[in-house]
Amino acid sequence: MANAKSVPGLTVYEVWRDRFLRDRLGPTVQIAIFFVLTIIIYFFGEALFAPQEFKAVYLYTSFAVELGLIMCLVLQKTAIGQRYPGLLFLGFSWSLTVVVQLGLAFARVGDLPILTWSLAFLTQATLMPVRWPLHLISQLGVLLCHIAINLVLNLSFARYTPFRMSGFYLYLFWFCFICDLSVYWYEILQKTEFSTRRELQSAYQQLEVAEAKYRSIFENAGEGIFQSTPDGRYITANPALAKIFGYDSPSEVTAKFTDIGHQLYLDRDRRSQFVRAIEENGRVSDFESQIYRSDGSIVWISENARAVFDSSGSVVYYEGSIQDITQRKQAQSALRLFVHALSHDLRNPVAGMLMVLKNWEKKSDKSIEIPRSVLERMIKGSEQQLRLIDSLLEVHASELRGLVLHCERVNLKQLIEDAAADLEQLIHENQAKFKNLVPDDLPAVYGDTTQLWRVFSNLFSNALKHNFSGLNVTISAHVIDVEKITKYPGDVPWDTKEFAINDSQIFTLNSQLSLLTSPMKMILCVVQDDGVGISPEQCEHLFELYVRGSRSRQSVGLGLGLYLCRQIIGAHGGKIGVISTPGAGAIFWFTLSLA
């Protein structure tokens, strides 16, 4: 039914109805051909074995009927027959009825072929129960033909009394009426069923579309979607939820979690609190918890969920969504490392300056002399505040629109010498030693001189500020082949005569470099110190915003230096990293493109 093609002027049902009629015509005509063939054989037998009863007109009429049926079968396979199945229906019906009537009339036989008509009408009503008006037309056509022949040829039915003739006509009326009524009712039933099926099919299609949309949303949602039972099992989970939990597929989540309260939450009472909140309010919103991922790591999630009840009011399952809010929590924590640092680093010089000014204010002299040492301290404090404010503004600007670079060919060796010269006083104050191992023949890099100067300056000053006095700082730069390092991670990418680095650090550095997606040959810059080192936990977050070293209380600053270094190197298309362990110094490295 669904495949019925639309035809101009016809409804979908009428198209199906005509196709049904065409499909039934072929087998019906074939049955009729076989039936008439048996009648022909019977008359041949009558001619041989009962010649006294044989009438040739019956045999000739049977041949004519057979020829008419064969013509209907042939036409049924043509384009005209396919287009006009109703005409073929009438041709089939009148081949069995009108042709017989004409044959008898031609022989001037006054018999009334009630049996032949009844079989024809019953056959077409049984095998082709559609388009009841065609059935009525075929019956009226036979009757009109019968009346016309009787009038034209003046045939009489001498052996039938008028009363018996009226009985034949009454029988014919009721037989045809019952056949037509059965076809009409059957067609009404088929039409209703067809409409119902069409509506059901349309509903199924809409359901499939809605299900496909839901499935698409479910599969591609950015947040985890779940259904869980009250006893702590996941019924369904989408790929986002599996990713949050650290699994490869949703099926792993539904298979492995049999007790959510004990397997998922860091706080084992959290599941009962979740259930209690839903029982009290019908739903939970922004239900934040710490959970274990599949690898044992801990992350923060936020849940929104509601209870689904059955007809008796019992909870069937909980459904809702889960978001990974670990980064938000880290950002909130960083914002609190930041507020604390800001209050400390800006408050101290302001408070000191305010205390001095208030002390002077208490003096009765109209003019006040300021000792040079106090003046220098005030100037230094004001400069520090200005640098902090400038750093904040710069970070904000870079976050909004990115760094603007003015690139040119840069001589790294000279650039490093200039950066070290600007920090000469700080190096002297910290009794530090600085070595520049950059070779004279190092190829130029393509970059922004000012921004790259800031990278070296930040790395130098960062090492000096976060270590004790007597620090040794060494810097080197070399051309490296990333592809070669990937193949041979144990090889040293530079000359180590004056560069202290152990095998473990070499392997770690090469492992980090092997992940680069930049061109194969690049400039690798390395800044190394022999200071107190950095813990692995600090190394992991060292280049993030507002993160400061373990000795940050001994320095002033908001922890923006390394963050800006990462922004600058990233804008140059390079990468930056750190290798360090407590007590073993630190190695900062970054890559730049060849000019």
C-alpha positions as CSV (number, residue, x, y, z in Angstrom):
1,M,0.0,0.0,0.0
2,A,2.8,2.4,0.8
3,N,4.3,2.0,-2.6
4,A,1.2,3.0,-4.5
5,K,2.2,5.7,-7.0
6,S,0.0,8.8,-7.2
7,V,-2.0,9.3,-10.4
8,P,-3.6,12.7,-11.4
9,G,-7.2,12.7,-10.4
10,L,-7.0,9.6,-8.2
11,T,-6.7,9.2,-4.5
12,V,-4.0,7.0,-3.1
13,Y,-6.7,4.4,-2.2
14,E,-8.1,4.4,-5.7
15,V,-4.7,3.8,-7.1
16,W,-4.3,0.9,-4.8
17,R,-7.8,-0.4,-5.7
18,D,-7.1,-0.4,-9.4
19,R,-3.8,-2.1,-8.9
20,F,-5.6,-4.7,-6.8
21,L,-8.1,-5.2,-9.6
22,R,-5.3,-5.6,-12.2
23,D,-3.5,-8.2,-10.0
24,R,-6.7,-10.2,-9.5
25,L,-7.7,-10.1,-13.2
26,G,-4.9,-12.2,-14.4
27,P,-5.4,-15.3,-12.2
28,T,-9.2,-14.9,-12.5
29,V,-9.1,-14.9,-16.3
30,Q,-6.8,-17.9,-16.3
31,I,-9.2,-19.9,-14.0
32,A,-12.1,-18.9,-16.3
33,I,-10.1,-20.1,-19.4
34,F,-9.5,-23.4,-17.7
35,F,-13.1,-23.7,-16.6
36,V,-14.5,-23.1,-20.1
37,L,-11.9,-25.5,-21.5
38,T,-13.4,-28.2,-19.3
39,I,-16.9,-27.3,-20.6
40,I,-15.6,-27.6,-24.2
41,I,-14.2,-31.0,-23.4
42,Y,-17.6,-32.0,-21.8
43,F,-19.5,-31.0,-25.0
44,F,-17.1,-33.0,-27.1
45,G,-17.8,-36.0,-24.9
46,E,-21.5,-35.4,-25.2
47,A,-21.2,-35.3,-29.0
48,L,-19.4,-38.7,-28.9
49,F,-21.3,-40.5,-26.2
50,A,-24.8,-38.9,-26.1
51,P,-25.4,-37.4,-29.6
52,Q,-29.2,-37.4,-29.1
53,E,-28.7,-34.7,-26.3
54,F,-25.8,-32.8,-28.0
55,K,-26.5,-29.3,-29.3
56,A,-23.7,-27.8,-31.5
57,V,-24.6,-24.3,-30.5
58,Y,-23.4,-24.9,-27.0
59,L,-20.0,-26.1,-28.2
60,Y,-19.6,-23.1,-30.6
61,T,-20.7,-20.7,-27.9
62,S,-18.1,-22.2,-25.5
63,F,-15.4,-21.7,-28.2
64,A,-16.5,-18.0,-28.5
65,V,-16.3,-17.6,-24.8
66,E,-12.9,-19.1,-24.7
67,L,-11.7,-16.8,-27.4
68,G,-13.0,-13.8,-25.6
69,L,-11.3,-14.8,-22.4
70,I,-8.0,-15.4,-24.2
71,M,-8.3,-11.9,-25.7
72,C,-8.8,-10.5,-22.2
73,L,-5.7,-12.3,-20.9
74,V,-3.6,-10.9,-23.8
75,L,-4.9,-7.3,-23.3
76,Q,-4.3,-7.6,-19.6
77,K,-0.6,-7.5,-20.3
78,T,-0.7,-4.5,-22.6
79,A,-0.4,-0.8,-21.6
80,I,-4.1,-0.2,-22.4
81,G,-5.1,-3.1,-20.1
82,Q,-2.8,-1.9,-17.3
83,R,-4.3,1.6,-17.6
84,Y,-8.0,0.6,-17.9
85,P,-8.5,-2.5,-15.7
86,G,-12.3,-1.7,-15.4
87,L,-12.8,-2.3,-19.1
88,L,-11.0,-5.6,-18.9
89,F,-13.2,-6.5,-16.0
90,L,-16.3,-5.9,-18.1
91,G,-14.7,-7.8,-21.0
92,F,-14.1,-10.8,-18.7
93,S,-17.7,-10.7,-17.3
94,W,-19.4,-10.2,-20.6
95,S,-17.3,-13.0,-22.2
96,L,-18.9,-15.4,-19.8
97,T,-22.4,-13.9,-20.0
98,V,-23.2,-11.8,-23.0
99,V,-21.3,-14.0,-25.5
100,V,-23.3,-17.0,-24.2
101,Q,-26.6,-15.0,-24.6
102,L,-25.6,-14.0,-28.1
103,G,-24.7,-17.6,-29.0
104,L,-28.1,-18.9,-27.8
105,A,-29.9,-16.0,-29.6
106,F,-28.1,-16.7,-32.8
107,A,-29.3,-20.3,-32.6
108,R,-32.7,-19.0,-31.6
109,V,-32.6,-21.1,-28.5
110,G,-34.9,-19.8,-25.8
111,D,-33.0,-21.1,-22.9
112,L,-32.3,-18.7,-20.0
113,P,-28.6,-19.4,-18.9
114,I,-29.2,-18.7,-15.2
115,L,-26.4,-21.1,-14.1
116,T,-23.8,-19.5,-16.3
117,W,-24.7,-16.0,-15.1
118,S,-24.7,-17.1,-11.4
119,L,-21.3,-18.7,-11.8
120,A,-19.9,-15.6,-13.5
121,F,-21.3,-13.1,-11.0
122,L,-20.2,-15.3,-8.0
123,T,-16.7,-15.7,-9.5
124,Q,-16.1,-12.0,-10.1
125,A,-17.6,-11.1,-6.7
126,T,-15.4,-13.6,-4.9
127,L,-12.1,-13.1,-6.8
128,M,-12.3,-9.4,-7.6
129,P,-14.3,-7.8,-4.7
130,V,-13.6,-4.1,-5.6
131,R,-15.4,-1.4,-7.6
132,W,-18.9,-2.6,-6.9
133,P,-20.4,-0.3,-9.6
134,L,-18.5,-2.4,-12.2
135,H,-20.2,-5.5,-10.9
136,L,-23.6,-3.8,-11.2
137,I,-22.8,-2.5,-14.7
138,S,-21.8,-6.0,-15.8
139,Q,-25.1,-7.5,-14.4
140,L,-27.3,-4.8,-15.9
141,G,-25.5,-5.2,-19.2
142,V,-26.4,-8.9,-19.4
143,L,-30.0,-8.2,-18.4
144,L,-30.4,-5.4,-21.0
145,C,-28.8,-7.6,-23.7
146,H,-31.2,-10.4,-22.8
147,I,-34.2,-8.0,-23.0
148,A,-33.0,-6.4,-26.3
149,I,-32.4,-9.8,-28.0
150,N,-35.9,-11.0,-26.9
151,L,-37.5,-7.9,-28.4
152,V,-35.5,-7.9,-31.6
153,L,-35.6,-11.6,-32.4
154,N,-39.0,-12.1,-30.7
155,L,-37.8,-15.1,-28.8
156,S,-40.2,-16.9,-26.6
157,F,-39.7,-19.1,-23.6
158,A,-42.6,-21.5,-24.3
159,R,-41.5,-24.0,-21.8
160,Y,-41.5,-21.4,-19.0
161,T,-44.7,-20.1,-17.5
162,P,-44.9,-16.4,-16.8
163,F,-44.9,-17.1,-13.1
164,R,-41.8,-19.2,-13.4
165,M,-40.1,-16.5,-15.4
166,S,-40.8,-14.0,-12.7
167,G,-39.2,-16.5,-10.3
168,F,-36.1,-16.6,-12.4
169,Y,-35.9,-12.8,-12.4
170,L,-36.5,-12.6,-8.7
171,Y,-33.7,-15.1,-8.1
172,L,-31.4,-13.2,-10.4
173,F,-32.2,-9.9,-8.6
174,W,-31.4,-11.3,-5.1
175,F,-28.4,-13.2,-6.3
176,C,-26.9,-10.0,-8.0
177,F,-28.0,-7.9,-5.0
178,I,-26.2,-10.2,-2.5
179,C,-23.0,-10.3,-4.7
180,D,-23.0,-6.5,-5.1
181,L,-23.7,-5.9,-1.4
182,S,-20.9,-8.2,-0.4
183,V,-18.5,-6.4,-2.8
184,Y,-19.6,-3.0,-1.4
185,W,-19.1,-4.1,2.2
186,Y,-15.8,-5.7,1.4
187,E,-14.6,-2.5,-0.3
188,I,-15.8,-0.3,2.5
189,L,-13.9,-2.6,4.9
190,Q,-10.8,-2.5,2.7
191,K,-11.0,1.3,2.4
192,T,-11.2,1.7,6.1
193,E,-8.4,-0.7,6.7
194,F,-6.3,1.0,4.0
195,S,-6.8,4.4,5.7
196,T,-6.0,2.9,9.1
197,R,-2.9,1.3,7.7
198,R,-1.9,4.6,6.1
199,E,-2.4,6.5,9.3
200,L,-0.6,3.8,11.3
201,Q,2.3,3.9,8.7
202,S,2.4,7.6,8.9
203,A,2.5,7.4,12.7
204,Y,5.3,4.9,12.5
205,Q,7.2,7.1,10.2
206,Q,6.8,10.1,12.4
207,L,7.8,7.9,15.3
208,E,10.9,6.8,13.5
209,V,11.7,10.4,12.6
210,A,11.2,11.4,16.2
211,E,13.2,8.4,17.4
212,A,16.0,9.2,14.9
213,K,16.1,12.8,16.2
214,Y,16.1,11.7,19.8
215,R,18.8,9.1,19.0
216,S,20.9,11.7,17.2
217,I,20.6,14.1,20.2
218,F,21.2,11.2,22.6
219,E,24.3,10.0,20.7
220,N,25.8,13.4,19.9
221,A,24.9,15.4,23.0
222,G,27.8,17.2,24.6
223,E,26.7,16.2,28.0
224,G,26.2,12.8,29.5
225,I,22.6,11.4,29.4
226,F,21.6,8.4,31.6
227,Q,18.8,6.3,33.1
228,S,19.6,4.5,36.3
229,T,17.6,2.2,38.5
230,P,16.9,3.0,42.2
231,D,19.2,0.1,43.2
232,G,22.1,1.7,41.5
233,R,22.5,0.4,38.0
234,Y,22.8,2.3,34.7
235,I,20.1,1.3,32.2
236,T,21.2,3.5,29.4
237,A,24.1,5.8,28.8
238,N,25.2,7.9,25.8
239,P,28.8,8.2,24.4
240,A,29.3,11.5,26.2
241,L,28.7,9.9,29.6
242,A,31.1,7.1,28.8
243,K,33.7,9.6,27.9
244,I,33.2,11.5,31.1
245,F,33.5,8.3,33.1
246,G,36.6,7.3,31.1
247,Y,35.1,4.3,29.1
248,D,35.3,3.6,25.4
249,S,31.6,2.8,24.9
250,P,28.2,3.2,26.7
251,S,27.9,-0.6,26.9
252,E,30.9,-0.6,29.3
253,V,29.1,1.8,31.6
254,T,25.9,-0.2,31.7
255,A,27.8,-3.5,32.2
256,K,30.3,-2.4,34.8
257,F,28.2,-0.3,37.2
258,T,26.1,-2.5,39.5
259,D,26.4,-0.2,42.5
260,I,26.7,3.5,41.5
261,G,26.9,4.7,45.1
262,H,30.1,2.6,45.9
263,Q,31.6,2.4,42.4
264,L,31.2,6.0,41.2
265,Y,31.2,8.6,44.0
266,L,34.2,9.6,46.0
267,D,31.8,10.2,48.9
268,R,29.9,7.0,49.3
269,D,26.9,8.8,50.9
270,R,26.5,10.9,47.8
271,R,24.2,8.5,46.0
272,S,21.8,8.3,49.0
273,Q,21.8,12.1,49.2
274,F,21.0,12.2,45.4
275,V,18.0,9.8,46.0
276,R,16.8,11.7,49.0
277,A,16.9,15.0,47.2
278,I,14.8,13.6,44.4
279,E,12.3,12.1,46.9
280,E,11.9,15.4,48.6
281,N,11.8,17.7,45.5
282,G,10.9,15.4,42.6
283,R,14.2,16.3,40.9
284,V,17.7,17.6,41.5
285,S,19.6,20.4,39.8
286,D,23.3,21.2,39.8
287,F,24.0,18.3,42.1
288,E,27.8,18.5,42.2
289,S,30.0,15.6,43.3
290,Q,33.5,14.2,42.9
291,I,33.7,10.8,41.1
292,Y,36.2,8.2,40.1
293,R,36.9,7.7,36.4
294,S,37.9,4.3,35.0
295,D,41.6,5.0,35.4
296,G,41.2,6.0,39.0
297,S,41.5,9.8,38.5
298,I,39.0,12.1,40.2
299,V,36.8,14.6,38.4
300,W,33.9,16.9,39.3
301,I,30.5,16.4,37.8
302,S,27.2,18.2,38.0
303,E,23.9,16.2,37.7
304,N,20.4,17.2,36.7
305,A,17.9,14.4,37.1
306,R,14.3,13.5,37.9
307,A,12.3,10.4,38.9
308,V,10.1,8.5,36.5
309,F,7.1,6.7,38.0
310,D,4.8,3.9,36.9
311,S,1.0,3.9,37.2
312,S,1.1,2.8,40.8
313,G,3.4,5.7,41.8
314,S,6.6,3.6,42.3
315,V,9.9,4.9,40.9
316,V,10.9,3.0,37.8
317,Y,14.1,4.8,37.1
318,Y,16.0,8.1,37.3
319,E,16.9,10.0,34.2
320,G,18.9,13.1,33.6
321,S,22.2,14.6,32.4
322,I,25.7,14.8,33.7
323,Q,28.3,17.5,32.9
324,D,32.1,17.4,33.6
325,I,32.7,20.6,35.6
326,T,36.3,19.8,36.5
327,Q,37.7,22.7,34.5
328,R,35.1,25.1,36.0
329,K,36.1,23.9,39.5
330,Q,39.8,24.4,38.6
331,A,39.0,27.8,37.2
332,Q,37.2,28.7,40.4
333,S,40.1,27.5,42.4
334,A,42.5,29.4,40.2
335,L,40.4,32.5,40.6
336,R,40.6,32.1,44.4
337,L,45.1,31.5,43.9
338,F,44.6,34.7,41.9
339,V,42.5,36.8,44.4
340,H,44.7,35.7,47.2
341,A,47.8,36.6,45.3
342,L,46.4,39.9,44.0
343,S,45.4,40.9,47.5
344,H,48.9,40.0,48.8
345,D,51.0,41.4,46.0
346,L,49.1,44.7,45.6
347,R,48.2,45.2,49.3
348,N,51.7,45.0,50.8
349,P,53.3,47.9,48.9
350,V,50.1,50.0,49.1
351,A,49.8,49.4,52.9
352,G,53.5,50.2,53.4
353,M,53.2,53.4,51.4
354,L,50.0,54.4,53.2
355,M,51.7,53.8,56.6
356,V,54.6,56.1,55.7
357,L,52.3,58.8,54.4
358,K,50.1,58.6,57.5
359,N,53.2,58.9,59.7
360,W,54.3,62.0,57.8
361,E,50.7,63.4,58.0
362,K,51.0,63.4,61.8
363,K,54.0,65.8,61.7
364,S,53.2,69.4,62.3
365,D,55.7,70.7,59.8
366,K,54.4,72.4,56.7
367,S,57.1,70.9,54.6
368,I,58.4,67.3,55.1
369,E,61.7,65.9,54.1
370,I,61.7,62.4,52.6
371,P,64.8,60.2,53.0
372,R,66.1,58.9,49.7
373,S,65.8,55.3,50.9
374,V,62.1,55.8,51.6
375,L,61.6,57.5,48.3
376,E,63.4,54.7,46.4
377,R,61.2,52.2,48.3
378,M,58.0,54.1,47.3
379,I,59.1,54.3,43.7
380,K,60.0,50.6,43.6
381,G,56.6,49.7,45.1
382,S,54.8,51.9,42.7
383,E,56.7,50.4,39.7
384,Q,55.8,46.9,41.0
385,Q,52.1,47.8,41.2
386,L,52.3,49.3,37.7
387,R,53.9,46.1,36.3
388,L,51.3,43.9,38.0
389,I,48.5,46.1,36.5
390,D,50.1,46.1,33.1
391,S,50.4,42.3,33.2
392,L,46.8,41.9,34.0
393,L,45.8,44.2,31.2
394,E,48.1,42.4,28.8
395,V,46.7,39.0,29.7
396,H,43.1,40.3,29.3
397,A,43.9,41.8,25.9
398,S,45.6,38.6,24.7
399,E,42.6,36.6,25.8
400,L,40.2,38.8,23.9
401,R,42.0,39.3,20.6
402,G,45.2,37.2,20.7
403,L,48.8,38.4,20.5
404,V,49.7,40.6,17.6
405,L,53.2,39.7,16.2
406,H,55.6,41.7,14.1
407,C,57.8,39.0,12.7
408,E,61.2,39.2,11.1
409,R,64.5,37.3,11.0
410,V,65.8,37.1,14.6
411,N,69.4,36.3,15.8
412,L,68.7,34.3,18.9
413,K,72.2,34.5,20.3
414,Q,72.2,38.3,20.3
415,L,68.6,38.4,21.6
416,I,69.6,36.2,24.6
417,E,72.6,38.4,25.4
418,D,70.3,41.5,25.4
419,A,67.8,39.8,27.7
420,A,70.6,38.7,30.1
421,A,72.1,42.2,30.1
422,D,68.7,43.7,31.2
423,L,68.7,41.3,34.1
424,E,72.3,41.8,35.0
425,Q,71.4,43.5,38.3
426,L,69.0,40.7,39.3
427,I,71.6,38.1,38.4
428,H,74.2,40.0,40.5
429,E,71.8,40.3,43.5
430,N,71.1,36.6,43.4
431,Q,74.8,35.7,43.0
432,A,73.8,33.6,40.0
433,K,75.9,32.5,37.1
434,F,74.7,32.6,33.5
435,K,76.0,30.6,30.5
436,N,75.0,31.2,26.9
437,L,75.8,28.1,24.9
438,V,73.9,29.2,21.7
439,P,76.3,28.5,18.8
440,D,77.3,31.4,16.6
441,D,76.3,29.6,13.4
442,L,72.7,28.9,14.6
443,P,70.2,29.7,11.8
444,A,68.0,32.7,12.3
445,V,64.4,32.2,13.5
446,Y,61.3,33.9,12.2
447,G,59.6,35.8,15.0
448,D,58.7,38.9,16.9
449,T,61.9,40.3,18.6
450,T,60.1,42.0,21.4
451,Q,57.8,39.1,22.3
452,L,60.7,36.6,22.2
453,W,62.8,38.8,24.4
454,R,60.0,38.7,26.9
455,V,60.0,34.9,26.8
456,F,63.7,34.7,27.6
457,S,63.4,37.5,30.2
458,N,60.4,35.7,31.9
459,L,62.2,32.4,32.0
460,F,65.4,34.0,33.4
461,S,63.7,36.1,36.1
462,N,61.4,33.2,36.9
463,A,64.4,30.9,37.6
464,L,66.1,33.6,39.7
465,K,63.0,34.5,41.8
466,H,62.0,31.0,42.7
467,N,65.4,29.6,43.7
468,F,68.0,30.4,46.3
469,S,71.1,32.5,45.6
470,G,74.0,30.9,43.8
471,L,71.9,29.5,40.9
472,N,73.5,28.4,37.6
473,V,71.4,29.1,34.6
474,T,72.4,27.7,31.2
475,I,70.7,28.3,27.8
476,S,71.2,26.5,24.6
477,A,69.6,26.4,21.1
478,H,69.9,23.8,18.4
479,V,68.4,22.7,15.1
480,I,66.5,19.4,15.7
481,D,64.9,16.9,13.4
482,V,61.6,15.9,15.0
483,E,61.3,12.8,12.7
484,K,64.7,11.5,13.8
485,I,63.9,12.1,17.5
486,T,60.7,10.2,17.0
487,K,62.6,7.2,15.6
488,Y,65.5,7.4,18.1
489,P,64.2,8.8,21.4
490,G,67.4,7.9,23.3
491,D,69.6,10.2,21.2
492,V,70.7,13.6,22.5
493,P,69.5,16.4,20.3
494,W,72.4,18.7,21.2
495,D,76.0,18.8,22.5
496,T,76.1,17.9,26.2
497,K,79.7,18.9,27.0
498,E,78.6,21.8,29.2
499,F,75.0,20.9,29.5
500,A,74.0,18.8,32.5
501,I,71.1,16.4,31.6
502,N,70.7,12.8,32.4
503,D,69.3,9.9,30.3
504,S,65.9,10.0,32.0
505,Q,65.5,13.7,31.2
506,I,66.7,13.2,27.6
507,F,64.1,10.5,27.1
508,T,61.3,12.6,28.6
509,L,62.3,15.6,26.5
510,N,62.4,13.6,23.3
511,S,59.1,11.9,24.1
512,Q,57.5,15.4,24.4
513,L,59.2,16.6,21.2
514,S,58.0,13.5,19.3
515,L,54.4,14.7,19.8
516,L,55.0,17.8,17.8
517,T,53.0,18.3,14.6
518,S,55.2,21.1,13.3
519,P,57.7,20.9,10.4
520,M,60.4,18.3,10.8
521,K,63.3,20.7,11.4
522,M,62.9,23.3,14.0
523,I,64.9,25.4,16.5
524,L,64.9,23.9,20.1
525,C,65.6,26.4,22.9
526,V,66.5,25.0,26.3
527,V,66.8,27.0,29.6
528,Q,68.2,24.9,32.4
529,D,68.9,25.7,36.1
530,D,70.3,23.6,39.0
531,G,67.8,25.0,41.5
532,V,65.2,23.3,43.8
533,G,63.2,21.8,41.0
534,I,59.5,21.5,40.5
535,S,57.1,18.7,41.5
536,P,55.3,16.8,38.8
537,E,52.0,18.2,40.0
538,Q,53.2,21.7,39.6
539,C,54.7,20.9,36.2
540,E,51.3,19.8,35.0
541,H,49.7,23.2,35.6
542,L,52.7,25.5,35.5
543,F,51.8,27.3,32.3
544,E,48.2,27.9,33.3
545,L,46.8,31.3,34.3
546,Y,47.7,32.6,37.8
547,V,49.8,29.5,38.8
548,R,52.9,30.3,40.8
549,G,55.8,28.3,42.1
550,S,56.3,26.8,45.5
551,R,58.4,29.7,46.7
552,S,56.0,32.3,45.4
553,R,55.7,33.9,48.8
554,Q,59.3,35.0,48.5
555,S,58.5,36.9,45.3
556,V,56.0,39.4,44.0
557,G,53.9,38.6,41.0
558,L,50.6,37.1,39.9
559,G,52.0,34.0,38.2
560,L,51.5,35.5,34.7
561,G,55.0,35.1,33.4
562,L,54.9,31.5,32.3
563,Y,51.3,31.8,31.0
564,L,52.5,34.7,28.8
565,C,55.4,32.6,27.6
566,R,53.0,29.9,26.5
567,Q,50.8,32.4,24.7
568,I,53.8,34.0,22.9
569,I,55.3,30.7,21.8
570,G,51.9,29.4,20.7
571,A,51.4,32.5,18.6
572,H,54.7,31.7,16.9
573,G,53.4,28.2,16.1
574,G,55.7,26.5,18.6
575,K,55.3,24.5,21.8
576,I,56.7,25.0,25.3
577,G,57.2,22.5,28.1
578,V,59.0,21.8,31.3
579,I,61.0,18.8,32.7
580,S,61.8,18.8,36.4
581,T,61.8,16.9,39.7
582,P,62.3,18.2,43.2
583,G,66.0,18.8,43.9
584,A,67.1,18.2,40.3
585,G,66.6,21.7,38.8
586,A,64.3,22.5,36.0
587,I,64.6,22.4,32.2
588,F,62.3,24.7,30.2
589,W,62.1,24.1,26.5
590,F,60.3,25.6,23.5
591,T,60.4,25.4,19.7
592,L,60.5,28.0,17.0
593,S,60.4,27.9,13.3
594,L,63.4,28.4,11.1
595,A,63.5,31.7,9.2
